[in-house]
Amino acid sequence: MNSTLNKMQIHLIAAARPNFMKIAPLYHALKTQDWANPVIVHTGQHYDLNMSDVFFQDLGLPDPDIHLGVGSGSHAQQSGQVMIAYEKVLIEKRPDLVIVVGDVNSTMAATIAASKLGIKVAHLEAGLRSFDRTMPEEINRLVTDALADLLWTPSPDGDEHLLKEGVAREKICRVGNIMIDSLEMLRDKIERESVCKELGLEKGNFVLVTLHRPSNVDKPDTLKILCQLMAHISQKLALVFPIHPRTRKNLENFGLMPILTESPGVRLLEPQSYVRFMSMVFDCRFVITDSGGIQEETSYLGIPCLTLRPNTERPITITQGTNRLCKLEELETMAEKILSANTVQKNRIDLWDGQTANRIVHSIRKFLAIP
């Protein structure tokens, strides 16, 4: 199978920032196969340079083969635009397999478009559940997993959720955590970056914060309390806060930015590339977040993580990792507890070993009946 025309055409759908970290190891693994032609489809859901395109450079990915150019909008607008744009691509190109990752609007939309045309879909990071349908991501996960033909799970709870929802066991394949593949692939580059030195901070002597979920940043009262808590924590430990565009917009609109800018211990940054961000994760004392993937990376690295959410779709990061769910009113107390502890228990989580992409390639080969 030397000719690209004779190879299996495999679309890798990338939209929001974490998607790029997930497709990169798989893209590189598929490129080594003489039967596979991986095609990167960038939906454009996140169009800020620091939030998306720079990740292609960090992760050694070429420019996307196909760019849908969807941009921002409401959930319905984004989903609808991705379906309309991607359906045209599918009719023209008709790939052998569409691989969607994570739980963003583009994940669900690409799945629906491909399924309706009878094109096989595989979902990477399947089976994760927060059991909170007020989260748009939970709706995206449920729809995607109900329609996908092949479901790659990162942990045993993913398998259990899918089986309870009536998914046939033969569709489920536990492959481990692809985020760890990306981390290990870039470890040398991350360790060379040393962003904390650049900021004049000592390793292990600052807290890293990321906030973007509507429940935390869309209500003025909640966001004000969060800003006050960050200002207070920064009096004891330097606080580094790369601000997501959504969060920055709300901080400015609600007139809350001065609480942070007038706190000497707070460092506000633009969104960072994966390598630069992970450099800060590697060197921080602990993380405060409402993100998903960071719960996994901190657990793998043995770094404490406080997740400002009432639930998580990654419970293994709590039962076997360093993650703890945290309410606003508990944040300061839980931060104090981390600061007073000397060590953190680091446990190895099964199949979080940097080899997930290779297991996925094996699974695709079997699914597509490649000899």
Buried (B, 14 or more C-beta within 10 A) or exposed (E): EEEEEEBBBBBBBBBBBBBBBBBBBBBBBBEEBEBBBBBBBBBBBBBBEBBBBBBBEBBEBEEBBBEBEBEEEEEEEBBBBBBEBBBEBBEEBEBBBBBBBBBBBBBBBBBBBBBEEEBBBBBBBBBBBBEBEEBBBBBBBBBBBEBBBBBBBBBEBBBBBBEEEEBEEEBBBBBBBBBBBBBBBBEEBBEEBBBBEEBEBEEEEBBBBBBBBBBBBBBEEBBBBBBBBBBBBBEEBBBBBBBBBBBBEBBEEBEBBEBBEEBEBBBBBEBBBBBBBBBBBBBBBBBBBBBBBBBBBBBBBEBBBBBBBEEBBBBBBBEBBBBBBBEEEBBEEBBEEBBEEEEBEEEEBEBBBBBBBBBBBEBBBEBBEBE
